[in-house]
Amino acid sequence: MKQALFLLLDEFADWEGAYLSSTLNQSEFWTVKTISVEKKVVSLGGFSVLLDYVIGSEPKDYDLLVMIGGNSWGNSSAELLKFVEEAFNKGIVIAAICGAVDYLAKNGFLNDHKHTGNFVDSWKNYEFYTSADNYLKKQAVKDGQLVTANGTAPLEFTELVLDLIAFDTPENIEKMMFMNRYGFYNYCEKYGNPF
């Protein structure tokens, strides 16, 4: 079974990973686990989450790292930086949204990738960000083993991640995302009743 680790910091944005985590976790081929720099975090919506892993105790083999945005990505934890760096070095599929993309920019992880984020101008003082020419004004961008998205793009983010990991056929992913975007009745009108 493949494993996705969702990296959640305190004050994480509940909505940014909801579509992706629930899709993956309902699959017989994927399992979803959570990881952070501490054992418990609280989301922006007030949900308290007891993490499956504190960084350093995670399994060495996993298939997908999902970095969910929020208000705490100014984190200067050496363990967090080492963990993210190791994921890049191992070639693990990495997906980052909102504030998590800011973190990647600040630490130089975006320099070899086409990418997007909340606002490239907010990164101009980042010493290790040297890739403004690779910034694309899109909701979400997939390049190599990396997906980036701004904080208003949880659906686009989900779709690109599912595509990158070959979660299902492109047609089935498109149908799934259509229902999430436009609702059940519009889905039925276009594709027929799935039940």
Stockholm file with secondary structure:
# STOCKHOLM 1.0

chainA/1-195         MKQALFLLLDEFADWEGAYLSSTLNQSEFWTVKTISVEKKVVSLGGFSVLLDYVIGSEPKDYDLLVMIGGNSWGNSSAELLKFVEEAFNKGIVIAAICGAVDYLAKNGFLNDHKHTGNFVDSWKNYEFYTSADNYLKKQAVKDGQLVTANGTAPLEFTELVLDLIAFDTPENIEKMMFMNRYGFYNYCEKYGNPF
#=GR chainA/1-195 SS CEEEEEECCTTBCGGGTHHHHHHHHTSTTEEEEEEESSSEEECTTCCEEECSEETTSSCSCCSEEEECCBSCTTCCCHHHHHHHHHHHHHTCEEEEETHHHHHHHHTTTTTTSCBCCSCGGGGTTCTTCCCGGGBCCSSEEEETTEEEECTTCHHHHHHHHHHHTTCSCHHHHHHHHHHHHHCHHHHHHHHCCCC
#=GC SS_cons         CEEEEEECCTTBCGGGTHHHHHHHHTSTTEEEEEEESSSEEECTTCCEEECSEETTSSCSCCSEEEECCBSCTTCCCHHHHHHHHHHHHHTCEEEEETHHHHHHHHTTTTTTSCBCCSCGGGGTTCTTCCCGGGBCCSSEEEETTEEEECTTCHHHHHHHHHHHTTCSCHHHHHHHHHHHHHCHHHHHHHHCCCC
//
